[in-house]
Amino acid sequence: MTVCIQTQDFDAGAEISALRLARSDIGAVTSFIGQMRDMNDGSVVSTMTLEHYPGMTEKALQDIESQAKARWDIFDTLIIHRIGTLKPTDQIVLVVVTSAHRGEAFAACEFIMDYLKTSAPFWKKEATPQGERWVEAKVSDDEAQARWKV
Amino acid sequence: MKLLYFASLREGLGVESEEVKLPATSVKGLMATLAARGGVWQEQFDGCKQIRAAVNQVLVADGAPIQADDEVAFFPPVTGG
């Protein structure tokens, strides 16, 4: 179980291979990449800056990984989340899960993303032609998390 | 007690962190104390804005207790991922 908070980009292929090749009883690898869009809430977005709460962020993500591991029969997890200023098409977040079978890996990966969205202390600020604005939390994210009933 | 503010709340208050001497309370109690400072503090902590709290870096509910030497952070709902 690994958590990385970093400003630099990541090589998703290399990260996935490293987890996949770590053991020979892995039969399924799922991954999710979040990418920055050039449009949000009807406005063109030129850059996005991610702020976080150092210390709590790492703890929150490790806790999410522990919950996934307790809930599903999975082998390993990786979460990489970027901070700082990003531009459209930049990668924001990577989640990788390995397990023996796909069902567990798919579910755990989705669970980790839904929990990250509502409980990891990150905040996004967007630069638009109308000026800077903080991204508002979405009710749909709370609903996605509530589905897991923890 | 160490207090931290993040994102739009930090910008609204113009304060990133501070050390305060306060007796043990609850998240709700501390928010009322901060709102009583008036001005931007009243504006941000008047109960109309959605504010989340973390005590010692763990997300907690409004009724959670706070000890005199805790680290307490206030911030808007998170938007990572």
Interface residues (C-beta under 8 A of the other chain):
Chain A: G34 L50 E51 H52 Y53 G55 M56 K59 A60 H81 I92 V93 M113 L116 K117 T118 S119 A120 P121 F122 W123 K124 K125 W134 V135 E136 A137
Chain B: L4 F6 A7 S8 Q50 A54 Q57 V58 L59 A73 F75 P76 P77 V78 T79 G80 G81
